[in-house]
Amino acid sequence: MTRITIEGEERSLALLWHEIRQAHFLYAYESHTALALLEERRELARAMLAQIDMRPVRQHGEAEALMLDHFRSLLQAELAWLERTRTSLRALPKI
């Protein structure tokens, strides 16, 4: 598993927000391509969430703990959206 530093977490979050804009263009891809892209995104979000969860709570200052809680919430929401989107794409009729 890749270790992510605080700076890496911030950079990853910025990248995630940038990619969210791109996700709204999924209609431009065939469903199998969109599903593959979403799977890559899901694996990244899972790895980032696992990295946050591995950090010992006692090492966090209050500000860092709040930031990590916010980051965790965003990643959990992202994972839920990815699941719903993948389910919807799989249900589309094959052309």
matplotlib code that plots the C-alpha trace (Angstrom):
import matplotlib.pyplot as plt

x = [0.0, 1.3, 2.0, 0.6, 2.1, 0.0, 1.3, 0.4, -3.1, -3.6, -2.4, -4.5, -7.6, -6.9, -6.6, -9.8, -11.7, -10.2, -11.3, -14.8, -15.3, -14.1, -16.4, -19.4, -18.2, -18.7, -21.4, -18.6, -17.3, -18.7, -19.9, -17.0, -14.5, -16.3, -16.5, -12.8, -12.1, -14.4, -12.7, -9.3, -10.8, -12.4, -9.1, -7.4, -10.1, -9.9, -6.1, -6.4, -9.1, -7.0, -4.0, -6.0, -7.4, -3.9, -2.8, -2.8, -5.4, -3.2, -0.7, -3.2, -3.5, -7.1, -6.7, -5.2, -7.9, -10.6, -9.0, -8.6, -12.2, -13.3, -11.1, -12.4, -16.0, -15.3, -13.7, -16.6, -19.0, -16.9, -16.9, -20.7, -21.1, -18.7, -20.7, -24.0, -22.6, -21.0, -24.3, -26.2, -23.7, -23.9, -27.7, -27.5, -28.5, -25.6, -25.4]
y = [0.0, 3.5, 5.8, 9.3, 12.2, 15.2, 17.1, 14.1, 14.0, 17.6, 17.1, 14.0, 15.9, 18.7, 16.1, 14.4, 17.7, 18.3, 14.8, 15.4, 18.0, 15.5, 12.8, 14.7, 13.9, 10.2, 10.3, 10.9, 7.4, 4.0, 2.3, -0.3, 2.5, 4.6, 1.5, 1.0, 4.6, 4.5, 1.4, 3.1, 6.0, 3.7, 2.0, 5.3, 6.5, 3.2, 3.5, 7.1, 6.2, 3.2, 5.5, 7.9, 5.1, 3.7, 7.0, 6.6, 8.8, 9.8, 11.5, 13.9, 17.4, 18.8, 20.7, 17.7, 15.4, 17.7, 17.9, 14.1, 13.6, 16.0, 14.2, 10.8, 12.0, 13.2, 9.9, 7.9, 10.1, 9.6, 5.8, 5.8, 7.9, 5.6, 2.5, 4.1, 5.3, 1.9, 0.2, 2.6, 2.1, -1.7, -1.4, 0.4, -1.6, -2.8, -1.2]
z = [0.0, -0.9, 2.1, 1.8, 3.7, 4.9, 1.9, -0.3, 1.3, 0.5, -3.1, -3.5, -2.2, -4.7, -7.5, -6.4, -6.6, -10.0, -11.2, -9.9, -12.6, -15.1, -13.8, -15.0, -18.5, -18.1, -20.7, -23.3, -22.7, -23.6, -20.5, -20.3, -20.5, -17.9, -15.6, -15.9, -15.1, -12.1, -10.8, -10.9, -9.0, -6.5, -5.8, -5.3, -2.9, -1.0, -0.7, 0.6, 3.1, 4.3, 4.7, 6.9, 9.0, 9.6, 11.3, 15.1, 16.6, 19.5, 17.1, 15.8, 17.1, 17.2, 13.9, 12.1, 13.5, 12.2, 8.8, 8.6, 9.7, 6.9, 4.4, 5.5, 5.1, 1.6, 0.6, 2.1, 0.1, -3.0, -2.6, -2.1, -5.3, -7.2, -6.2, -7.2, -10.5, -11.3, -10.5, -12.8, -15.7, -15.4, -15.7, -19.0, -22.1, -24.1, -27.6]

ax = plt.figure().add_subplot(projection="3d")
ax.plot(x, y, z, "-o")
ax.set_aspect("equal")
plt.show()
